[in-house]
């Protein structure tokens, strides 16, 4: 969303890589084969009333794709994944400065995906992503947590408006409320599909500098969330915030730029999926991976599918209503006998199962657990440490 740098994700998004390989015509680059890509002749196929030449395209880390080429023009008219589940169609080819002929209109299974007003070649090398950046005036002082919340909420400023911000490692970028976006007149620059307990399509806006304590972050893109203002805060500080510097959460509040503790109770190697940190965890005897989610009040929260597949995972003793992005749900609560993260073993840990939980991991490790430690996040080194307070 904002060009923040992350280590390789656990999920290499092979399908997306295959689609982008087609969309960008990257497989026609002279260096494609040198990088391990292959193009094989698939003969001719009658498709959409035309005889088209089929090229079978593969690349490391990408789903194999078929490019269907019009033999008269030499242009790629369609692309299909190897299973044929999706058909991408390219129309309105135009020649642009630099000598390339590219499509200005793309459809997937007959539905518009992208339509361009203008396309051009940037002769400069693509810059390395740098994220939103951070500048601290003097020494950063911890920003106290708002005692009225069970998750880390702190004051911050966006566009010179002071609001409450949720420090949320479970968010894949940055977000602001519909109310704040309107108040500061943030221009819309895109669209985004939000998923949580529910899902909906919303806008992406551009806003000026963000300030947390005496730390200032650069202008950034924010996903607009329609349901957070009523929860008591107007900004969500997610992956772009965490990637800009180290972040420590403890009783003092939120601290930035500190170094890792020397004698932690647990040092955990993180991976990333959808720009959200994922930690290896053992729940009883079940090895799994949980999203580290400081925006979740629960200690441990798994999807209803996990509990259905492992009905003896924990003792269900009650239920409670939870509210999240996109909706609400009733989850089952209880206690699990044993949980392990890194070298740390915890017994009699609170746990819940949420039937409608949707996300990039089978569950969450939330503030009900993380808040009992000093939690240190170091995204640059894909690490989290937990230290006794």
ABEGO torsion letter per residue (X at the ends): XAGBBBBBBABAGAAAAAAAAAAAGAAABAAAAAAGBBBBBAEBBBBGGBBBBBBBBBBBGBBBBBBBBBAAAGBBABBBBAAGABBBBBBGBBBBBGGBBBBABBBBGGBBABBBABBBBBABBBBBBAEAEBBBBEBBBBBBBBAABABBBBBBBBGGBBBBBBBBAABABBBBBAAAAAAAGBBBAEBBBBBBABBBBBBBBBBBBBBBEABBBBBBBBBBBAAAAAAGBABBBBAAAAAABBBBBBAAEBBBGBBBBABBABBBBBBBBGGBBBBBBBBEABBBBBBBBAABABABBBBAAAAAABAAABBBABBBBBBBBGEBBBBBBBBBABBBBEABBBBGBBBBBBAABBEABAEBBBAAAAAABBBBBBAAAGBBBBBBX
